[in-house]
Amino acid sequence: MSIDLGASSSFSGTRPNSVASERDRLFLAVVPDSDTAARIYQRAGVIRRARKIEGALIRPEHLHATLFFLGERGALPEQIITRVVHAAAAVKMPPFEVSFDRTMSFSEGSYNHPFVLVGDPGVERLKKFRQMLGVSIMRNGLRHLVRANFMPHVTLLYDKKNVDEQPIEPISWIVHEFVLIRSLYRRTTHIHEARWPLRS
C-alpha cells in the first residue's frame, strides 16, 4: 500500500517481514492503550476460569473495537482504500472515554461464539464518533461500507459455549486515535497500517 495520509496522520505500511495475502482483512478500529489492554486480558482470564470457558484468550495487542469492516485486501481496489483514508483524515472529534461494563456471548454460528465486552451508556461517545466517520465515508462515495447496525464491543475469545450476559466492574480508557488494521490471513498478527489522532 502507498497512501498519502496528509499531515495529521501517519502510515506505516505492511511490515517488510510480514507475509501479505490477498485474503488479509482490513478494518477501522479503536484500540486500548497497552496498560488497559493488559488489564482487559487479565480480567478476561479471571472471567474465563470463573465461567468455565475453554476458548483461547485474544492477545492483548489484538484487542480492539471495530468501527467499520472494509473487506479482504484482494477485493479492495486501491482507490477505495485511498477514499477510506481521506474520509478518516477528515473526521474531527476530541478524545473521549469509552467504558464497557458487561460480558456476553454473541450467538453467531453453532461453534465459535464471540465472548465480548459490551457497555451502555459508556459507549455512546463511541457510537457518535462512528456515526461521524460513517458520514465522512459516505461523502467519499463508499455508502456500501456503512451499515446502520452497530453494537460496540471488544472480543475477548471465541468458544463453543454460549455465555449469558453478566455485569462486571467497568473497564475504561480514553480514545486518542483510531487505526486502519490489517489482519494477516491465518496468522495471529495485526498490522496497524495507518492511524489518525482525534482532534477538535
One Martini backbone bead per residue (centre of mass of N, CA, C, O) as a GRO file, in nm:
protein
  200
    1MET     BB    1   0.097   0.035   0.021
    2SER     BB    2   0.031   0.383  -0.108
    3ILE     BB    3  -0.034   0.660   0.112
    4ASP     BB    4  -0.186   0.973   0.150
    5LEU     BB    5  -0.258   1.125   0.477
    6GLY     BB    6  -0.125   1.360   0.573
    7ALA     BB    7  -0.030   1.553   0.847
    8SER     BB    8  -0.245   1.409   1.067
    9SER     BB    9  -0.100   1.142   0.981
   10SER     BB   10  -0.006   0.787   0.981
   11PHE     BB   11   0.219   0.554   0.800
   12SER     BB   12   0.358   0.220   0.769
   13GLY     BB   13   0.283  -0.027   0.647
   14THR     BB   14   0.378  -0.320   0.558
   15ARG     BB   15   0.583  -0.526   0.680
   16PRO     BB   16   0.856  -0.670   0.540
   17ASN     BB   17   0.825  -0.951   0.729
   18SER     BB   18   0.552  -0.986   0.605
   19VAL     BB   19   0.285  -1.195   0.484
   20ALA     BB   20   0.102  -1.122   0.231
   21SER     BB   21  -0.256  -1.123   0.153
   22GLU     BB   22  -0.556  -1.117  -0.020
   23ARG     BB   23  -0.702  -1.222   0.271
   24ASP     BB   24  -0.667  -0.989   0.414
   25ARG     BB   25  -0.800  -0.787   0.673
   26LEU     BB   26  -0.988  -0.479   0.680
   27PHE     BB   27  -1.002  -0.225   0.949
   28LEU     BB   28  -1.166  -0.009   1.163
   29ALA     BB   29  -1.035   0.114   1.488
   30VAL     BB   30  -1.019   0.080   1.835
   31VAL     BB   31  -0.761   0.095   2.089
   32PRO     BB   32  -0.608   0.008   2.356
   33ASP     BB   33  -0.396   0.062   2.567
   34SER     BB   34  -0.157  -0.131   2.707
   35ASP     BB   35  -0.265  -0.128   2.999
   36THR     BB   36  -0.560  -0.194   2.931
   37ALA     BB   37  -0.509  -0.455   2.776
   38ALA     BB   38  -0.389  -0.603   3.020
   39ARG     BB   39  -0.643  -0.583   3.196
   40ILE     BB   40  -0.835  -0.728   3.010
   41TYR     BB   41  -0.680  -0.993   2.996
   42GLN     BB   42  -0.686  -1.054   3.298
   43ARG     BB   43  -0.993  -1.045   3.333
   44ALA     BB   44  -1.061  -1.262   3.123
   45GLY     BB   45  -0.922  -1.492   3.276
   46VAL     BB   46  -1.103  -1.488   3.523
   47ILE     BB   47  -1.373  -1.530   3.375
   48ARG     BB   48  -1.302  -1.790   3.229
   49ARG     BB   49  -1.270  -1.961   3.484
   50ALA     BB   50  -1.545  -1.896   3.629
   51ARG     BB   51  -1.715  -1.988   3.343
   52LYS     BB   52  -1.590  -2.227   3.192
   53ILE     BB   53  -1.395  -2.141   2.954
   54GLU     BB   54  -1.190  -2.260   2.668
   55GLY     BB   55  -1.105  -2.039   2.509
   56ALA     BB   56  -0.878  -1.846   2.368
   57LEU     BB   57  -0.716  -1.571   2.425
   58ILE     BB   58  -0.680  -1.262   2.326
   59ARG     BB   59  -0.439  -1.071   2.262
   60PRO     BB   60  -0.366  -0.762   2.370
   61GLU     BB   61  -0.266  -0.647   2.076
   62HIS     BB   62  -0.576  -0.738   1.951
   63LEU     BB   63  -0.745  -0.548   2.092
   64HIS     BB   64  -1.079  -0.429   1.989
   65ALA     BB   65  -1.298  -0.186   1.817
   66THR     BB   66  -1.500  -0.199   1.565
   67LEU     BB   67  -1.621   0.015   1.305
   68PHE     BB   68  -1.508  -0.090   1.007
   69PHE     BB   69  -1.552  -0.315   0.758
   70LEU     BB   70  -1.391  -0.359   0.440
   71GLY     BB   71  -1.222  -0.631   0.379
   72GLU     BB   72  -1.053  -0.788   0.150
   73ARG     BB   73  -0.774  -0.692  -0.007
   74GLY     BB   74  -0.834  -0.825  -0.297
   75ALA     BB   75  -1.132  -0.660  -0.305
   76LEU     BB   76  -0.960  -0.378  -0.290
   77PRO     BB   77  -0.922  -0.112  -0.435
   78GLU     BB   78  -0.708   0.147  -0.405
   79GLN     BB   79  -0.927   0.376  -0.419
   80ILE     BB   80  -1.085   0.285  -0.169
   81ILE     BB   81  -0.863   0.317   0.040
   82THR     BB   82  -0.813   0.616  -0.017
   83ARG     BB   83  -1.098   0.710   0.061
   84VAL     BB   84  -1.089   0.614   0.352
   85VAL     BB   85  -0.848   0.786   0.436
   86HIS     BB   86  -0.979   1.059   0.372
   87ALA     BB   87  -1.220   1.023   0.562
   88ALA     BB   88  -1.059   0.991   0.824
   89ALA     BB   89  -0.898   1.268   0.808
   90ALA     BB   90  -1.177   1.451   0.828
   91VAL     BB   91  -1.218   1.380   1.119
   92LYS     BB   92  -1.359   1.563   1.408
   93MET     BB   93  -1.259   1.472   1.750
   94PRO     BB   94  -1.230   1.453   2.060
   95PRO     BB   95  -1.136   1.296   2.307
   96PHE     BB   96  -1.263   0.987   2.465
   97GLU     BB   97  -1.462   0.787   2.658
   98VAL     BB   98  -1.463   0.432   2.719
   99SER     BB   99  -1.711   0.180   2.839
  100PHE     BB  100  -1.720  -0.148   2.998
  101ASP     BB  101  -1.990  -0.358   3.191
  102ARG     BB  102  -2.001  -0.630   3.010
  103THR     BB  103  -2.073  -0.975   2.942
  104MET     BB  104  -2.092  -1.181   2.633
  105SER     BB  105  -2.257  -1.363   2.387
  106PHE     BB  106  -2.259  -1.431   2.055
  107SER     BB  107  -2.500  -1.579   1.828
  108GLU     BB  108  -2.268  -1.729   1.619
  109GLY     BB  109  -2.342  -1.996   1.528
  110SER     BB  110  -2.241  -2.330   1.669
  111TYR     BB  111  -1.934  -2.260   1.791
  112ASN     BB  112  -1.811  -1.957   1.743
  113HIS     BB  113  -1.845  -1.761   2.011
  114PRO     BB  114  -1.839  -1.448   2.094
  115PHE     BB  115  -1.663  -1.305   2.368
  116VAL     BB  116  -1.769  -0.996   2.525
  117LEU     BB  117  -1.756  -0.654   2.546
  118VAL     BB  118  -1.994  -0.429   2.691
  119GLY     BB  119  -2.189  -0.106   2.676
  120ASP     BB  120  -2.416   0.103   2.891
  121PRO     BB  121  -2.333   0.435   2.819
  122GLY     BB  122  -2.006   0.405   2.752
  123VAL     BB  123  -2.061   0.412   2.406
  124GLU     BB  124  -2.182   0.681   2.292
  125ARG     BB  125  -1.930   0.826   2.179
  126LEU     BB  126  -1.856   0.600   1.984
  127LYS     BB  127  -2.112   0.617   1.817
  128LYS     BB  128  -2.074   0.909   1.728
  129PHE     BB  129  -1.808   0.871   1.586
  130ARG     BB  130  -1.902   0.659   1.381
  131GLN     BB  131  -2.110   0.840   1.246
  132MET     BB  132  -1.908   1.051   1.142
  133LEU     BB  133  -1.738   0.852   0.979
  134GLY     BB  134  -1.968   0.751   0.798
  135VAL     BB  135  -2.027   1.019   0.660
  136SER     BB  136  -1.745   1.047   0.534
  137ILE     BB  137  -1.753   0.788   0.370
  138MET     BB  138  -2.003   0.862   0.199
  139ARG     BB  139  -1.877   1.127   0.076
  140ASN     BB  140  -1.658   0.914  -0.067
  141GLY     BB  141  -1.848   0.683  -0.211
  142LEU     BB  142  -1.902   0.445   0.052
  143ARG     BB  143  -2.191   0.334   0.144
  144HIS     BB  144  -2.147   0.013   0.151
  145LEU     BB  145  -1.970   0.032   0.433
  146VAL     BB  146  -2.238   0.140   0.575
  147ARG     BB  147  -2.378   0.030   0.874
  148ALA     BB  148  -2.621   0.074   1.110
  149ASN     BB  149  -2.547  -0.163   1.267
  150PHE     BB  150  -2.420  -0.115   1.616
  151MET     BB  151  -2.210  -0.297   1.858
  152PRO     BB  152  -2.008  -0.229   2.084
  153HIS     BB  153  -1.694  -0.421   2.104
  154VAL     BB  154  -1.483  -0.669   2.277
  155THR     BB  155  -1.303  -0.935   2.194
  156LEU     BB  156  -1.177  -1.217   2.394
  157LEU     BB  157  -1.320  -1.475   2.255
  158TYR     BB  158  -1.373  -1.817   2.142
  159ASP     BB  159  -1.672  -2.035   2.176
  160LYS     BB  160  -1.907  -2.292   2.215
  161LYS     BB  161  -2.005  -2.128   2.442
  162ASN     BB  162  -2.304  -1.975   2.566
  163VAL     BB  163  -2.296  -1.668   2.733
  164ASP     BB  164  -2.431  -1.486   2.957
  165GLU     BB  165  -2.506  -1.200   3.081
  166GLN     BB  166  -2.264  -0.986   3.272
  167PRO     BB  167  -2.157  -0.799   3.514
  168ILE     BB  168  -1.892  -0.555   3.554
  169GLU     BB  169  -1.629  -0.390   3.608
  170PRO     BB  170  -1.537  -0.125   3.466
  171ILE     BB  171  -1.381  -0.063   3.143
  172SER     BB  172  -1.146   0.199   3.066
  173TRP     BB  173  -1.076   0.456   2.807
  174ILE     BB  174  -0.891   0.679   2.611
  175VAL     BB  175  -0.961   0.806   2.299
  176HIS     BB  176  -0.696   0.923   2.065
  177GLU     BB  177  -0.748   0.703   1.832
  178PHE     BB  178  -0.742   0.558   1.501
  179VAL     BB  179  -0.736   0.252   1.294
  180LEU     BB  180  -0.572   0.062   1.041
  181ILE     BB  181  -0.628  -0.282   1.000
  182ARG     BB  182  -0.423  -0.576   0.938
  183SER     BB  183  -0.523  -0.910   0.902
  184LEU     BB  184  -0.354  -1.186   0.883
  185TYR     BB  185  -0.377  -1.468   0.715
  186ARG     BB  186  -0.343  -1.725   0.932
  187ARG     BB  187  -0.238  -1.497   1.141
  188THR     BB  188  -0.141  -1.369   1.461
  189THR     BB  189  -0.168  -1.064   1.300
  190HIS     BB  190  -0.133  -0.709   1.346
  191ILE     BB  191  -0.152  -0.424   1.132
  192HIS     BB  192  -0.076  -0.081   1.148
  193GLU     BB  193  -0.121   0.115   0.874
  194ALA     BB  194  -0.297   0.343   1.027
  195ARG     BB  195  -0.331   0.675   1.188
  196TRP     BB  196  -0.565   0.887   1.389
  197PRO     BB  197  -0.598   1.163   1.555
  198LEU     BB  198  -0.773   1.319   1.781
  199ARG     BB  199  -0.965   1.628   1.716
  200SER     BB  200  -1.103   1.959   1.702
   0.00000   0.00000   0.00000
